[in-house]
């Protein structure tokens, strides 16, 4: 099955990395990015919709029905945020988007980029982990063809991409050491992108993919 993927968050580091892998993957037929601002990428496979309100995608539903996968890479850091604000930007935004998408294409595979240490019980002290856990849990209740939650930890950025977070140039030296000593916490951004695409093509036995699963599905 050829993949026709919707990607959100392509103006951020993770979304740009996933987009890069999708455009270079032989089984991806076409890609639609939905952004608040242009991503600046031009490619024969790529279309782009500029849409500022991710809480309401009703105006663009007619343009996004012919896709069989969604790679939801849009997200924010919880640093400095109150729980109510982070909940709105993480849970509310993601579920609103996913529910509208499901209403026009329940046969789609939905892939959500979460994070290592996300709390599936929704009960721990860590605010961001609880919110991410609730987001994962409620996404898995939606009647898509399949929902997969990816939990990367440390990711080595893809060289040459423009949205790499600046601090990575100071900490990338950690990667080869960490990969060798703690392989279940270190991957590359390219491996995450490849794992997402391969999982949407082949499926996987788990709906939550930790780093070890990501590494397995990247091959």
Order of alpha helices (4+ residues) and beta strands (2+ residues): beta-alpha-beta-beta-beta-alpha-alpha-beta-alpha-beta-beta-alpha-alpha-beta-alpha-beta-alpha
